Amino acid sequence: MRRFGTWAGGAALAAGLAVAAGCGSSSSTTPAGPSAGCTPSTSANTLVIQNNTICPAALTVARGTQITILNSDSRTHEMDSDPHPEHTDCPELNQIGFLNPGQSRQSGNLNTARKCGLHDHASPDTTSLRATITIQ
């Protein structure tokens, strides 16, 4: 009887150690930085479109702020508020609109605290061209 108890306790201990080892001790961390294909702007509250990607994909701003989008891509983009095609969540973002390569535009003043989605109207399902603006 005693041998079974010792063996079972050892098995339980080994199982517990295996679970603990699998919970975080070997996790890898991806450093934050430019997303593949897009270099973020050094200017505050500015999003960049480059290589069919918008970066950063998430931006937090204070109430009353305007954001700027710079089109450094080789094609035009039409940036609008979510949802597609109504563009009604944050109408201030719709002022950005159509951007030729090399162009930049500002949104209206983002006065209401909320979270706003932004997408390219011509490519609404392209996730690399979607961003979230959090207004605090």
Contacts in CASP RR format, 6 or more apart in sequence:
PFRMAT RR
TARGET T0000
AUTHOR 0000-0000-0000
METHOD contacts of the structure
MODEL  1
MRRFGTWAGGAALAAGLAVAAGCGSSSSTTPAGPSAGCTPSTSANTLVIQ
NNTICPAALTVARGTQITILNSDSRTHEMDSDPHPEHTDCPELNQIGFLN
PGQSRQSGNLNTARKCGLHDHASPDTTSLRATITIQ
33 40 0 8 1.000
34 40 0 8 1.000
34 55 0 8 1.000
35 53 0 8 1.000
35 55 0 8 1.000
35 56 0 8 1.000
35 57 0 8 1.000
35 128 0 8 1.000
36 53 0 8 1.000
37 50 0 8 1.000
37 51 0 8 1.000
37 53 0 8 1.000
38 48 0 8 1.000
38 49 0 8 1.000
38 50 0 8 1.000
38 51 0 8 1.000
38 53 0 8 1.000
38 54 0 8 1.000
38 55 0 8 1.000
39 48 0 8 1.000
39 50 0 8 1.000
39 55 0 8 1.000
40 48 0 8 1.000
40 55 0 8 1.000
40 56 0 8 1.000
41 47 0 8 1.000
41 48 0 8 1.000
41 70 0 8 1.000
43 68 0 8 1.000
45 59 0 8 1.000
45 61 0 8 1.000
45 65 0 8 1.000
45 66 0 8 1.000
45 67 0 8 1.000
45 68 0 8 1.000
46 67 0 8 1.000
46 68 0 8 1.000
46 69 0 8 1.000
46 70 0 8 1.000
46 104 0 8 1.000
47 54 0 8 1.000
47 55 0 8 1.000
47 56 0 8 1.000
47 59 0 8 1.000
47 67 0 8 1.000
47 68 0 8 1.000
47 69 0 8 1.000
47 70 0 8 1.000
47 118 0 8 1.000
47 131 0 8 1.000
48 54 0 8 1.000
48 55 0 8 1.000
48 69 0 8 1.000
48 70 0 8 1.000
48 72 0 8 1.000
49 69 0 8 1.000
49 70 0 8 1.000
49 71 0 8 1.000
49 72 0 8 1.000
49 73 0 8 1.000
49 77 0 8 1.000
49 79 0 8 1.000
49 99 0 8 1.000
49 129 0 8 1.000
50 72 0 8 1.000
50 73 0 8 1.000
51 73 0 8 1.000
52 73 0 8 1.000
52 75 0 8 1.000
52 126 0 8 1.000
52 128 0 8 1.000
52 129 0 8 1.000
53 128 0 8 1.000
53 129 0 8 1.000
54 69 0 8 1.000
54 118 0 8 1.000
54 128 0 8 1.000
54 129 0 8 1.000
54 130 0 8 1.000
54 131 0 8 1.000
56 131 0 8 1.000
57 130 0 8 1.000
57 131 0 8 1.000
57 132 0 8 1.000
58 131 0 8 1.000
58 132 0 8 1.000
58 134 0 8 1.000
59 67 0 8 1.000
59 131 0 8 1.000
59 132 0 8 1.000
59 133 0 8 1.000
59 134 0 8 1.000
60 133 0 8 1.000
60 134 0 8 1.000
60 135 0 8 1.000
60 136 0 8 1.000
61 67 0 8 1.000
61 110 0 8 1.000
61 133 0 8 1.000
61 134 0 8 1.000
61 135 0 8 1.000
61 136 0 8 1.000
62 135 0 8 1.000
62 136 0 8 1.000
63 110 0 8 1.000
63 111 0 8 1.000
63 112 0 8 1.000
63 113 0 8 1.000
63 135 0 8 1.000
63 136 0 8 1.000
64 109 0 8 1.000
64 110 0 8 1.000
64 111 0 8 1.000
64 135 0 8 1.000
65 109 0 8 1.000
65 110 0 8 1.000
65 135 0 8 1.000
66 92 0 8 1.000
66 106 0 8 1.000
66 107 0 8 1.000
66 108 0 8 1.000
66 109 0 8 1.000
66 110 0 8 1.000
67 93 0 8 1.000
67 96 0 8 1.000
67 106 0 8 1.000
67 107 0 8 1.000
67 110 0 8 1.000
67 133 0 8 1.000
68 104 0 8 1.000
68 105 0 8 1.000
68 106 0 8 1.000
68 107 0 8 1.000
69 79 0 8 1.000
69 96 0 8 1.000
69 99 0 8 1.000
69 104 0 8 1.000
69 105 0 8 1.000
69 107 0 8 1.000
70 102 0 8 1.000
70 103 0 8 1.000
70 104 0 8 1.000
71 77 0 8 1.000
71 99 0 8 1.000
71 100 0 8 1.000
71 101 0 8 1.000
71 102 0 8 1.000
71 103 0 8 1.000
71 104 0 8 1.000
72 101 0 8 1.000
72 102 0 8 1.000
73 101 0 8 1.000
74 101 0 8 1.000
75 101 0 8 1.000
76 98 0 8 1.000
76 99 0 8 1.000
76 100 0 8 1.000
76 101 0 8 1.000
76 122 0 8 1.000
77 98 0 8 1.000
77 99 0 8 1.000
77 120 0 8 1.000
77 122 0 8 1.000
77 123 0 8 1.000
77 129 0 8 1.000
78 97 0 8 1.000
78 98 0 8 1.000
78 99 0 8 1.000
78 120 0 8 1.000
78 121 0 8 1.000
78 122 0 8 1.000
79 93 0 8 1.000
79 96 0 8 1.000
79 97 0 8 1.000
79 99 0 8 1.000
79 118 0 8 1.000
79 119 0 8 1.000
79 120 0 8 1.000
79 121 0 8 1.000
80 87 0 8 1.000
80 93 0 8 1.000
80 94 0 8 1.000
80 96 0 8 1.000
80 97 0 8 1.000
80 118 0 8 1.000
80 119 0 8 1.000
80 120 0 8 1.000
80 121 0 8 1.000
81 87 0 8 1.000
81 88 0 8 1.000
81 89 0 8 1.000
81 90 0 8 1.000
81 91 0 8 1.000
81 92 0 8 1.000
81 93 0 8 1.000
81 94 0 8 1.000
81 116 0 8 1.000
81 117 0 8 1.000
81 118 0 8 1.000
82 89 0 8 1.000
82 90 0 8 1.000
82 116 0 8 1.000
82 117 0 8 1.000
82 118 0 8 1.000
82 119 0 8 1.000
83 89 0 8 1.000
84 119 0 8 1.000
84 121 0 8 1.000
84 124 0 8 1.000
85 121 0 8 1.000
85 124 0 8 1.000
87 93 0 8 1.000
87 94 0 8 1.000
87 121 0 8 1.000
89 114 0 8 1.000
89 116 0 8 1.000
89 117 0 8 1.000
90 110 0 8 1.000
90 114 0 8 1.000
90 116 0 8 1.000
90 117 0 8 1.000
90 118 0 8 1.000
90 133 0 8 1.000
92 107 0 8 1.000
92 108 0 8 1.000
92 109 0 8 1.000
92 110 0 8 1.000
92 111 0 8 1.000
93 107 0 8 1.000
93 108 0 8 1.000
93 110 0 8 1.000
93 116 0 8 1.000
93 117 0 8 1.000
93 118 0 8 1.000
93 133 0 8 1.000
95 105 0 8 1.000
95 106 0 8 1.000
95 107 0 8 1.000
95 108 0 8 1.000
96 105 0 8 1.000
96 106 0 8 1.000
96 107 0 8 1.000
97 105 0 8 1.000
97 121 0 8 1.000
99 105 0 8 1.000
110 116 0 8 1.000
110 133 0 8 1.000
110 135 0 8 1.000
111 135 0 8 1.000
112 135 0 8 1.000
113 135 0 8 1.000
113 136 0 8 1.000
114 134 0 8 1.000
114 135 0 8 1.000
115 132 0 8 1.000
115 133 0 8 1.000
115 134 0 8 1.000
115 135 0 8 1.000
116 132 0 8 1.000
116 133 0 8 1.000
116 134 0 8 1.000
116 135 0 8 1.000
117 130 0 8 1.000
117 131 0 8 1.000
117 132 0 8 1.000
117 133 0 8 1.000
118 130 0 8 1.000
118 131 0 8 1.000
118 132 0 8 1.000
118 133 0 8 1.000
119 126 0 8 1.000
119 129 0 8 1.000
119 130 0 8 1.000
119 131 0 8 1.000
120 126 0 8 1.000
120 129 0 8 1.000
120 130 0 8 1.000
123 129 0 8 1.000
END
